[in-house]
Amino acid sequence: MKTPEAVEPATKRESSTKYTKKQEKHVSICRTVSTRHSRILLFRASASHTRKGSFPVVPKLLVATKNAHKSAEIRAILGSGWEVTDLNAFPEIPAPEETGETFTENAAIKALAASAKFAGLVLSDDSGLEVDALDGAPGVRSARYAGENAPDADNRAKLLLALAEKEVRGKARTARFRCVMAVARDGQVLGHFHGTVEGVIIPRERGEGGFGYDPLFIPDGYCETFGELPAEVKNQLSHRARALEETRKFLEQLDVAKPNK
């Protein structure tokens, strides 16, 4: 007959064995869960990397123009968050004939022509000077006012002559720069965006900055012409800056990578 002392150690040994088996099972479950968790984390990290890698670091934007001054101004206004290029980098894309009667029509013509050859976002703009005393001229013909391929200086000279012939002086020389931008992708116009800046035309050119009619135009609220104002000031209040700000908001809502801040 076994003594209680002999039975007790056996019970303890059995209990100890069961506890050990439970521990091993618990450790095994923990290892399995831990392994699964690690795999999930690795999968998530991999998926995250893939999603990030599927977008360019900086979104690309083709400006449908060969006017380096214009594309440089757009690049400066958008900042480093966008990779801006123009048609000078794509000689195979021809510039279409601007046959529209309005800035909106011409902007669409240019955007669609480039979009047919370029796989990505295209931005075009049509802009010009509207002088009230000249019934809105030069308007859509601002870049060709003195003839096809006329230099800026000839266009400015013709404008001053036209105002002089009408004997328009001082505050009666009211005018505005108007800009209409069009964004296209895959051969379709996605939107139009507008901007204007009011001012007056002075009788003599002032300033070496800017381009086009800038040396003749003083924006309301300033004493300097666009040709005299620093680029950073002009790029905040110009017609192109105002249209581009609306365009930028629209671009950031599209299915492209967000620009860097």
C-alpha positions as CSV (number, residue, x, y, z in Angstrom):
1,M,0.0,0.0,0.0
2,K,1.4,3.4,-1.1
3,T,1.9,6.1,1.5
4,P,0.4,9.5,1.0
5,E,3.9,10.8,0.6
6,A,4.5,8.4,-2.3
7,V,1.3,9.5,-4.0
8,E,1.8,13.2,-3.6
9,P,5.0,13.4,-5.7
10,A,3.3,11.4,-8.5
11,T,0.4,13.8,-8.6
12,K,2.8,16.7,-8.6
13,R,4.8,15.1,-11.4
14,E,1.6,14.6,-13.5
15,S,0.5,18.1,-12.8
16,S,3.9,19.4,-13.8
17,T,3.8,17.4,-17.0
18,K,0.4,18.7,-18.0
19,Y,1.5,22.3,-17.2
20,T,4.6,21.8,-19.3
21,K,2.5,20.6,-22.2
22,K,0.2,23.6,-21.9
23,Q,3.2,25.9,-21.9
24,E,4.6,24.2,-25.0
25,K,1.2,24.5,-26.8
26,H,1.0,28.2,-25.7
27,V,4.5,28.9,-27.0
28,S,3.7,27.1,-30.2
29,I,0.5,29.2,-30.7
30,C,2.5,32.4,-29.9
31,R,5.1,31.5,-32.5
32,T,2.5,30.8,-35.1
33,V,0.7,34.1,-34.4
34,S,4.0,36.0,-34.3
35,T,5.0,34.4,-37.6
36,R,1.7,35.3,-39.2
37,H,2.0,38.8,-37.9
38,S,5.4,39.2,-39.3
39,R,4.2,37.9,-42.7
40,I,1.3,40.4,-42.6
41,L,3.7,43.3,-41.7
42,L,6.0,42.3,-44.6
43,F,3.1,42.1,-47.0
44,R,1.8,45.5,-45.9
45,A,5.3,47.0,-46.2
46,S,5.7,45.4,-49.7
47,A,2.3,46.6,-50.8
48,S,3.0,50.1,-49.5
49,H,6.3,50.2,-51.3
50,T,4.6,49.0,-54.5
51,R,1.9,51.7,-54.3
52,K,4.4,54.4,-53.7
53,G,6.7,53.1,-56.4
54,S,3.9,53.1,-58.9
55,F,3.7,56.9,-58.9
56,P,6.5,59.3,-60.1
57,V,8.1,61.3,-57.4
58,V,7.2,64.5,-59.3
59,P,4.2,64.6,-61.6
60,K,5.0,65.7,-65.2
61,L,3.2,68.4,-67.1
62,L,3.7,69.3,-70.8
63,V,3.0,73.0,-71.6
64,A,1.8,73.1,-75.2
65,T,4.0,76.1,-76.3
66,K,7.4,76.8,-77.8
67,N,7.5,80.1,-76.0
68,A,10.3,79.5,-73.5
69,H,9.4,82.7,-71.6
70,K,5.8,81.4,-71.0
71,S,6.8,77.9,-69.9
72,A,9.5,79.4,-67.6
73,E,6.9,81.6,-66.0
74,I,4.5,78.6,-65.5
75,R,7.4,76.6,-64.1
76,A,8.3,79.3,-61.6
77,I,4.6,79.7,-60.5
78,L,4.0,76.0,-60.0
79,G,7.3,75.5,-58.2
80,S,9.5,72.4,-57.8
81,G,6.4,70.2,-57.1
82,W,5.9,69.7,-60.9
83,E,8.2,68.7,-63.7
84,V,7.3,71.2,-66.4
85,T,8.5,70.9,-69.9
86,D,7.3,72.3,-73.2
87,L,7.2,71.6,-77.0
88,N,10.8,72.5,-77.4
89,A,11.6,69.1,-75.8
90,F,9.2,67.4,-78.3
91,P,10.0,68.6,-81.8
92,E,7.9,65.8,-83.2
93,I,4.7,67.5,-81.9
94,P,3.8,70.3,-84.3
95,A,2.2,73.5,-83.1
96,P,-1.3,73.7,-84.5
97,E,-2.8,76.7,-86.3
98,E,-4.7,78.9,-83.9
99,T,-7.9,79.4,-85.7
100,G,-10.2,80.1,-82.7
101,E,-12.1,83.3,-82.3
102,T,-11.6,83.3,-78.5
103,F,-8.9,82.6,-76.1
104,T,-10.9,79.6,-74.8
105,E,-11.1,78.1,-78.3
106,N,-7.4,78.5,-79.0
107,A,-6.4,77.1,-75.7
108,A,-8.4,74.0,-76.4
109,I,-7.0,73.6,-79.9
110,K,-3.4,73.7,-78.6
111,A,-4.1,71.3,-75.7
112,L,-5.8,68.7,-77.9
113,A,-3.1,68.8,-80.5
114,A,-0.4,68.1,-78.0
115,S,-2.5,65.6,-76.1
116,A,-2.9,63.5,-79.3
117,K,0.9,63.0,-79.3
118,F,1.8,63.0,-75.6
119,A,0.8,60.4,-73.1
120,G,0.1,62.5,-70.0
121,L,-1.2,65.8,-68.8
122,V,-1.0,68.7,-71.1
123,L,-1.5,72.3,-70.2
124,S,-2.0,75.0,-72.8
125,D,-2.8,78.7,-72.5
126,D,-4.0,81.4,-74.8
127,S,-3.5,84.9,-73.5
128,G,-3.2,88.4,-74.7
129,L,-3.8,92.0,-74.2
130,E,-7.3,93.7,-74.6
131,V,-7.2,97.5,-75.0
132,D,-10.6,99.1,-74.5
133,A,-10.0,102.0,-76.8
134,L,-9.1,99.5,-79.6
135,D,-12.3,97.5,-79.1
136,G,-10.4,94.7,-77.4
137,A,-7.5,94.5,-79.9
138,P,-5.0,93.0,-80.2
139,G,-6.9,90.3,-78.3
140,V,-6.4,86.7,-79.7
141,R,-3.9,88.1,-82.2
142,S,-1.6,89.7,-79.5
143,A,1.4,87.5,-80.5
144,R,0.8,88.2,-84.2
145,Y,-0.5,91.8,-84.0
146,A,2.2,93.1,-86.4
147,G,2.2,90.0,-88.6
148,E,3.0,86.3,-88.4
149,N,6.2,85.6,-86.4
150,A,6.5,89.3,-85.6
151,P,8.9,90.1,-82.8
152,D,7.6,91.5,-79.5
153,A,9.1,94.9,-80.2
154,D,7.1,95.2,-83.5
155,N,3.9,94.3,-81.7
156,R,4.5,96.9,-79.1
157,A,5.3,99.6,-81.7
158,K,2.1,98.9,-83.6
159,L,0.0,99.1,-80.4
160,L,1.5,102.5,-79.5
161,L,0.9,103.8,-83.0
162,A,-2.8,102.6,-83.0
163,L,-3.4,104.4,-79.7
164,A,-1.6,107.6,-80.9
165,E,-3.7,107.6,-84.1
166,K,-6.9,107.5,-82.0
167,E,-5.4,110.2,-79.7
168,V,-6.1,108.0,-76.7
169,R,-4.2,109.3,-73.7
170,G,-3.7,108.9,-69.9
171,K,-6.4,107.0,-68.0
172,A,-8.4,106.4,-71.2
173,R,-5.8,103.8,-72.1
174,T,-7.4,101.1,-69.9
175,A,-6.5,97.5,-70.8
176,R,-6.3,94.1,-69.3
177,F,-4.2,91.0,-69.8
178,R,-6.5,87.9,-70.2
179,C,-5.4,84.3,-69.9
180,V,-7.4,81.1,-70.5
181,M,-5.8,77.7,-69.7
182,A,-6.9,74.3,-70.8
183,V,-5.9,71.0,-69.3
184,A,-6.1,67.9,-71.5
185,R,-5.3,64.2,-71.2
186,D,-5.9,61.3,-73.6
187,G,-7.2,63.6,-76.3
188,Q,-9.9,65.1,-74.1
189,V,-10.1,68.6,-72.5
190,L,-10.6,68.2,-68.8
191,G,-11.2,71.9,-67.9
192,H,-10.7,75.6,-68.7
193,F,-9.4,78.1,-66.2
194,H,-9.4,81.9,-66.5
195,G,-7.5,84.9,-65.1
196,T,-7.3,88.6,-65.8
197,V,-5.4,91.6,-64.5
198,E,-6.5,95.2,-65.1
199,G,-4.3,98.1,-65.9
200,V,-3.3,100.9,-68.3
201,I,-1.0,101.2,-71.3
202,I,1.7,103.9,-71.0
203,P,3.1,105.8,-74.0
204,R,6.7,104.6,-73.6
205,E,8.3,101.3,-72.8
206,R,9.8,100.9,-69.3
207,G,11.7,98.0,-67.9
208,E,13.7,95.1,-69.3
209,G,11.9,92.2,-67.6
210,G,9.0,90.1,-68.8
211,F,8.1,89.7,-72.4
212,G,5.4,90.7,-74.9
213,Y,3.6,93.9,-73.9
214,D,5.0,93.8,-70.3
215,P,7.1,97.0,-70.7
216,L,3.9,99.0,-71.6
217,F,1.5,97.7,-69.0
218,I,1.1,99.0,-65.5
219,P,-1.3,96.9,-63.4
220,D,-3.8,98.6,-61.2
221,G,-2.4,99.5,-57.7
222,Y,1.2,99.7,-58.9
223,C,3.4,102.4,-60.4
224,E,5.8,100.0,-62.2
225,T,5.2,98.1,-65.5
226,F,5.3,94.4,-65.6
227,G,8.7,94.9,-67.2
228,E,9.9,96.7,-64.1
229,L,8.3,94.6,-61.4
230,P,10.4,91.8,-59.9
231,A,9.4,88.4,-61.4
232,E,8.2,87.1,-58.0
233,V,5.8,90.1,-57.7
234,K,4.5,89.7,-61.3
235,N,4.1,85.9,-60.8
236,Q,1.7,86.6,-57.9
237,L,-0.7,89.1,-59.6
238,S,-0.4,88.4,-63.4
239,H,-3.3,87.0,-65.4
240,R,-1.3,83.8,-66.0
241,A,-0.7,83.4,-62.3
242,R,-4.4,83.8,-61.5
243,A,-5.4,81.3,-64.1
244,L,-2.7,78.9,-63.1
245,E,-3.7,79.0,-59.4
246,E,-7.1,77.7,-60.4
247,T,-5.5,75.2,-62.7
248,R,-3.1,74.0,-60.0
249,K,-6.1,73.3,-57.6
250,F,-7.7,71.2,-60.4
251,L,-4.5,69.3,-61.2
252,E,-4.0,68.2,-57.6
253,Q,-7.4,66.6,-57.6
254,L,-6.6,64.4,-60.6
255,D,-5.3,60.8,-60.5
256,V,-1.7,61.9,-60.3
257,A,0.9,62.1,-57.6
258,K,0.4,65.1,-55.4
259,P,3.1,67.8,-55.8
260,N,5.8,68.1,-53.2
261,K,5.1,70.8,-50.7
